[in-house]
């Protein structure tokens, strides 16, 4: 094999050995570049005669063309391979089943709360929101709790490691009742000095906290506070209003209500509200759903109102309890464990 055929073979082998365009360009330079093998051969023709130059030049040219052809061929192969790899990587299997995005939804407790808000709104009640980190005064003192009342104790109430302006620890409100006083105070300020003050009708739903945990108690739970203050309201109004609410909430009129005497420091007299379904799986049993009562004169005073003129009725119901009864759930903890298999059923 002559020297030029050998060179062409070497170039072909060198090109074939490359795996990427950059490597191929390096290999090309070794043969066709400025100081490449072919260029060197051309330079070596300087001393030859004219005739020799002709034949030698033609032979070198033929070799050069063969090398260029091999280069072009390898370039094409590499480009094809690159394209094939890219197509492979970006392949889209249109026969795969689609991935469905799960629909979101409201938590059953949020659903129950929204129902409660809508029902009371339809009865002319405002819906108020308030702080979950409360002062001692609003959570206890304003509600007529004596200084040593057990509800204040560390066993029942969560405290925050921070003191309020009275030098008392802030607490995580153990009930929504502080909102009675906050709302009524604002109302009283707004109508101070005016001849007529519209009735206060408000509910305050929201999160509440107590050191308690079992199948029917959670350290974080939900209450809805209700307050109706006017110059001409009575226990009868509380009873009619609560019955309307509870029948609307459970979507049945086959539901009775009874007041059972009880004690709360912030009401006098006080009563537990029990309900009884007349049909359905819960029929025939009295179920306790709420505390209630006539707002204690001292609490009315703390609201900035005159207990001789303004009389109030209040209630505090457990939203979680109402949701459990409505949805037939027997363990409160299920609501707060975040298991979507459970929560998804209420959508
Ligand atoms: N705050 C009471 C509790 O957490 C519930 C309650 C009872 C609220 C009687 C009231 C009421 O407004 O009048 O158990």
Boltz pocket constraint, residues with backbone or C-beta under 6 A from the ligand:
constraints:
  - pocket:
      binder: B
      contacts: [[A, 174], [A, 175], [A, 176], [A, 177], [A, 225], [A, 226], [A, 264], [A, 266], [A, 267], [A, 271], [A, 290], [A, 291], [A, 292], [A, 293], [A, 294], [A, 313], [A, 314], [A, 315], [A, 316], [A, 317]]
      max_distance: 6.0
